[in-house]
């Protein structure tokens, strides 16, 4: 029994010694003269850029700048029209943008910002179209070509049911989908240029045919004038 008692006391003593040693080591760590270096947490720069950009865009100054930019685009546009914005992939959106004629552009705009941009412009009648997440098309020159390009995109990518034209505005007039479609059926800028060029090229040919026709009045007049000059 005495041996067991001795062994028990020895074990308790060793346990106490170990505890004291650990405590002393911890205290030494806190009282040591070794400098403690605090490493700053590393934050991704890309996250900061994204957060800063988003914060500015949603700030009052950011919104004012966005509205001012939209007003400038409206001022240089001959027509605007809109369609739903959701459900397009990044690749599809890029394809749509590239398909538009020069001078035409498309942007996804929040309704409140677009409504403010429309105020006091010839396109204020389009305020009723600022409902739901929409894409807005700004057309500076080629109206027919832009609408045709959008219709072709909707057909090729099977978006006619989900991304049909909601409406548009031009010269202070609001157009429904049928009206925009009718405007899109007009000749595009390139088509008009081709027609004019074709007409100009055809004039010399037609004139030559008329002059050469033996029974035409113009041909007889030219022959008569030639004979009179020869006799003189």
Secondary structure, DSSP 8 states (H G I E B T S, - for coil): -HHHHHHHHHHHHHHHHHHHHHHHHHHHHHH--S----------HHHHHHHHHHHHHTSHHHHHHHHHHHHHHHHT-SEEEEEE-TT--HHHHHHHHHHS-TTEEEEEE-HHHHHHHHTTSTTGGGGGG--SSEEEEEESS-HHHHHHHHHHHHHHTT-TTTS-EEEEEETTEEEEHHHHHHHHTS--HHHHHHHHHHHHHHHHHHHHHHHH-TT-HHHHHHHHHHHHHHH-
